[in-house]
Amino acid sequence: MDFYELNLSDPVLDALDDMNFQNTTPIQEHAIPPILEGHDLLGVAQTGTGKTAAYLLPILSELSYGDYPTDAINCIIMSPTRELAQQIDQALQGFSYHLPYISSVAVYGGNDGIRYEQEKRSMQHGADIVIATPGRLISHLSLGNIDLSKVSFFILDEADRMLDMGFADDILQIAKHLPQKHQTIMFSATMPEKIRQLAKTLLNSPVEISLAVSRPADKIRQMAYICYEAQKINIIKEVFKHHEPKRVIIFTGSKVKAKELAISLTRAKFNCAAMHSDLTQQERNEVMYTFRSGQKDILVATDIVARGIDIDDITLVINFDVPNDAEDYVHRIGRTARAGAGGNAITLVSEKDQIDFMKIENFLGKDVEKIPIPDSLGEGPAYEKKKYSGKRHKSSNKNKKASNNRNNKSHRNNRSKKNYDTPKTQSSETQKKA
């Protein structure tokens, strides 16, 4: 579907033209119309499917008409991590290029006092859109730095990840500060029962959209070692004898393992760095910079980098621990084979992880290639393949398409760019807000 078939405002469409965005992704096609119609929405789609634009575009379109307070916060977007909050903010800057009177601020922890005061001033002056991590927003709420009484849009991005990180109580506390009448939009990569319960609490008769989790790219060669826990580190060292350890991400199940593995690999003279939630924001930025720039060859990380961070030239992903579910597996190994390139993914499957890995194979609909453990490391445990009948994700769309579509694609060529510095419905005083 072309974006011109949706009822988006002219300045938003102009920004999409500038960015050469023409056709919607499935989640955008299904989510944008009900959001524009004012419905609450529960969307299930994995990272990389265009969810950010699916909620930013209709919200910016609505705000562009000027029917919302100019001195109050109109939209809150919750993000599980600082990195995702920064990326949402960057996307927002592009989509709102022709909407200079719409202001925004990203609010997240790990910064100095100067940044905190900047956040405070922006919120008190009524930034239209606030992108925040739960902990930081709670901090500002507790100190009276932010008023949510006029919020019209409440967005939860990667809700499952926020719940996994223990933010459920924070989200519910934030929701208590919202006005009774507001629109809630929740996106999640998975739909466990705890997300269902949260949705029942926060959403009012939502439109539900569920898109099937994509299988990994065909260009990813998926492999597995069936091993004992104690063999894992030596298997990695053996792998690096045959695969040059450059542009490699190793995922672990905990920050403790990430720290320990990074130390072990460094002692073995491998050029690596660790990325986990115990690092300060400055430290995390430095780690990502050294890895992106090639100063570090190997990044040992928790799932904090599995979602929402784009690094296009990863050659190998290693799952030191089997992820808890198939969706996380897809997110992890999806860091490689991007932009049309090939890639490799290796999973180390210990005895306790075998059932989880069999479920992943069942989801994939195939057996992952098993690589023999090198003779020098001894034998590994047996792998007894079992059948699982877990429910597959099915695509569904319960929303109705918007009844009043924009003019067709020819409007793009006939329409001249306009000056959108001042919306028709706002006074000149409103412009000062920008």
N, C-alpha and C positions, 0 to 999 in steps of 0.2 A: 504494500500500500504506500502511496505517495503521501508525504506530510501535508500536501495541499488538499487532501481529501478529509483532513481533520479540521475541526473548528478552532484552529489556533489563531492568535492575533497576528497582525501584520509585522510588528517589530520582532516577534519570535521567529516568524517565517523568514524574515530578512537575515537574521542571525544564522539560521539553518542554511540558507543560500550561501552565505559567506563561508561557512564551514564545509560546504559541499555535501550536506546531509540531504538525501533525496527520498530514500525509501525507509519505512519503519521496520524495526525488528518485530517479531511476533508479540513480545510483551508490550511494546509501545503501541502496536495496533490495537491490542485488546484492552490496555489499561487507560490510555489517554481519554477516550470518549466518556467512560463512566466518571472519571475524575472531573472532567469539565462539566458533567451533569450534576456534580455535587455529591455523588455517592461515596460512602466509605468503601475502602477496597482492601482485599487481602490477596496479595500476589505471591505465587511460588514460582521462582525461576532462578537458575543458578547465576553466579557471577559471570560477567562478560556478555550478557544477553541484552544490555541496554536499559537496565532498570533505572539508572540515575536519570536519564533523559525522560523515561516514562513518567516520572513524577515532577521533574523540574519544568518541563515544557508546559504542561497544563497549568501549573501553579503560576509560572511567570506570565502566561497568557492571561489568566484571571487578574493578576495584580496589575497588568498593564492598562486595564480599563479604568483604574483609579477609583474603584468603588470601595476601597479599604482605608482605614485610618492612616494618616501620614506621619503620625507621631507615636506609633505603637508598633510592637512586634506582631507581624501578621502570620508568620510561618516558623515552626520549629522543626528542624530535621535532626533526628537522633542517629548517631553513628557509633559503632562499637569501638573504633580505634581512631587515634589521631591521624594515621595515614589515610584512612578512608575519608575522614572529615576534610582533610586538605584536598583530596581528589575531587570530592563533591564541590568544594569551594571553587576549584579551578574550572570544573565543568560549568558551574554557574556563571562565572565571569564570561565565558564564551557565549552561552545561550542568552545572556542579558546584555550583550554588547550594545544593542539599540534601545536599551532601557536604562539610561544613566540615572534616572530618578528612583530606581529600585536599589536599595542598599542592602548589604549583607555583611555578616561577620562570622568567622569560624572560631569556635570556643572549645579549647581542649587543654589538657594539663601538660605538665612538663616544661613550662615556660617560666621566665623570670617575672618579677613584680611589675615591670614596665608593660609587658604583654598583658598581664592580668588587668591593669588599669585601662589599657586600650580596649579590651573586651568590655569592661564595665561601662566605659563612656559610650561605646557604640550601642550597647543594649539600652542604656538609659535614654539615649537620643532617639530610640525607636527604629533600629535597623529592621527593615522589612522581613528579612530572612536570617535566622540564626541557625547555624550548623554546629552541633555540639555533641561531645561525648557525655554520657550520663553523669559521671562523677564530677566533672567540671561544672555542668549546669546546676547540679545540686548545690555545689559550693556557692555559686552566685545567688541561687534562690535563698539559701540559708542566711545570706548577708543582705538580702533585700536589694540586690543589684539589678534584678530583672522582674518585669511585670508581664505575666502571661495571660492577663484577664481579657485581652482582645484578640488572642490568637485564633485564626480561622482555619489553619492547616497544621496538622500534627503528623509528621512522617517518621516511621520507624524503618530504617534501612538495615538489612541483615539482622533482623530481629532474632533469629536463631543463635547467631554469634553473640549477641548481647546477653541473651539468657545463659549461654554457655559460660560467659565471663562473669556471671553473678550479678547482673544489673537489673534483675526483675523487680526488686523492691524499689530501686531508684526510678525506674520507668513509671511504676504505679504512683510513686510520690509526686513525680513531675506532672502526671496526668491530673492529679487532684487540683493543681493550680490553673488548669485550663477552664475556659468558660463552658457552660453546659452545651452550647451550640457551636460545634466546630466539626471539621471533616478530618477523619483519621485514615491514613494510608499506611499499610504495613506490607513490607516486602521481606521475604525469607527464602533462603536457598533450599531449605528442607521444611517439612511440616510435621514435627513430632507433636505429641499430645500437649506438651507444655506451651507450644506456640498456639495450638487450638484454644487452650484455656485463656491465654493472654488476649487472643483475638476476641473471645466471647466477652471479656471484661471491658475492652477498650473500644470495640467497633460496634456500630449500630447498623444492623441489616446489611452487611457488606456485600458487594459484588466480589465473587471469588474467581480467581484466574490461576490455573495450575498448568505450567508447561513442563513437559517431560525433561528430565535431566539428560543432556546430550552425552553420548558415549565419547570417550577420548578420541582425539584426532587419529586418523588412520596412519599418519606419519610417525606416531610415537611407537617405538618398539618397546613393548611391555615385557619385563622379565621379573623373576622372583627366585630368591634363594630360600630353601627350606632349611632352617638352621636352629641352633640353640642360641640363647641370648648371649652367652659368653663368646660366641664365634663372630658376632656381628662386626665388631671393630676391625678384626683381622680380614674379614671378607671385604670391607671397604678398602683397606690398604691393598688387597690383591686386585680389586677392580681398578684402582688407580695405577697399577702397573701396566694395564692394557688400555685404559681410557685416560687420556691426559686430563688431570684434574683442573680444568679451567671452565668457568661459567657453570658451576655445579651448585645446586641447592640440595641440602640434606634436611629432611623434615623429621623432627622428633616429637614424641607425645607429651613432653613436659619441658619446662624451662630448665629444670635441674639437669635433665639429660642433655639439653642443648649446650649448657655450660660445660658439662663433663666431657662431651664428645669433642667440642671445640678445643678444649685443653689437650686432650689425647692426640688429636690430629696435629695440633701445633707442635707438640713435643716430638711427633714423628716427622717434623720438617715440612708439613703441608701448610700452604698459605691460606689460612681461613679466618673467619670472624663469626661471632655468635649474635643472633638477633632474637630477643625475647622481651617479655613485658617488664622485667626488672630494670631495663635500661632507661635512662632519662631520655626526654625527647631529643636533646642535643646529641646524645650518644647514639641513638637510633638513626638520626639523620646522618651522622658520620659513618656509621656502619654501612648504610645503604649507599652513600656516596662512594666509599672505597670499593664496594662490590660492583656498582654500576660502572665505575671508571676503570675497572680492571686491576686496581691495586690489590684486591683480594680475589683469589680464585674460587674459594669455596665459602658458601654461606650456610651455616648451621642454624636452623630456625624452627620455631614452633609454628603453629598454623596462623600466627599473626600476619605472615606474609603470603599465606596460601590464597587469600582473597583480596582483590582490589588493588594489587600492586603489579604494574605491567613492566616486565623485563623481557625483551623480545629475543635475546640471543642465548638463552639457557640451553646447554647441550645435554645435560643429564640431571635428572631428579632422582634422589634416593629416599625412599621411605625407610628410615631407620626403625620406625615402629609402624605397624599397620594402622591406618586411620580407623575411626570408629564406624564409619559408614561409607557406602559407595560414593555418595555425593562429595565427601571430603577427599576421597581418593581421586576423583575426577578433577577437583579443584587443584589438588597438589600437582599431579602429573601434567596438568594443563599449563604449567609454567614453561614447559618446553614445547617444541614444535609449533612455535608461533610465527605469524607472518609468512606462512607457506614453507617454513623450514622443517627439517626432520628433527628427531630427538629421541632420547632414550629414557626409560623409567625403570628403576630397579626397586623392588620391595623386599625387605628382609623379614621373613615370616618365622617367628619363633613358635614354640609349641602352644603357648597360650593365645597366640594370635591366629591360629589356623582357622577357627570357626569364622571369625570376622573376614578373613581373606577368602574363604569359600563363598561367603555371601557376596563379596565383591565380584568374584568370578561369575556367580549366578546372575548378578545384575548385568555384567558385561556380555553374558550369553556365550562365553568361551572360556577355555582354560588359558591362563597366563603361562607363557613359556617358563619352564623351570630350568635353572642353570645349576649344574652339579657344583657342589662345594669343592674347592681345590683339595687334592689328596693331603697336602701338608697340614690342613686344618682338621682332619679327622672326618668322621661321618656325621651327618645331620639326622634329625628325627624323621620318622616315616610321615608321609602326607597322605592321609586317607580321604580321598575325595568323597564328599557326601552331597546329596541333593537337597536343595532348599527351594521352597515355593513361596518366597517372599513376594509381596505385591509389587508389581511394577508401577512406575509413575505413568499416568496417562494424561494426555493433553485434554484440557477442557476449557470452555469459555462460556461463562454464564451472563456476560454483559451484553446489552443491546448496543448496536452501533449508533452513533449520534445521528439524529434524524435530519439535522440541518448541516450538511457538509459545506466546506468552502467551495469557491469556484474551482474548476479543474486545473490541471497542470498548466494549461495555456496561460493562466493568470500570472504565472511566474515570469513569462517572457514579455507580457504586455505591461506589467506593473513597474513603475519607477520607484526607486528607493525614496523613502520619505524621511523627514526629520521628526524623530520621536522624542525630542527632548522634553516636550510638555504634553501629557495626555489631555485629551479634550475635556475630561470631567474634573480635572484638578485646577486649582487656582495657581497663580504665579507664586504664591507663598509656598506651595507644596514643593516647587522646584528646589528650594533651598536644602531640602533633605538630602539630596544627592551628594 
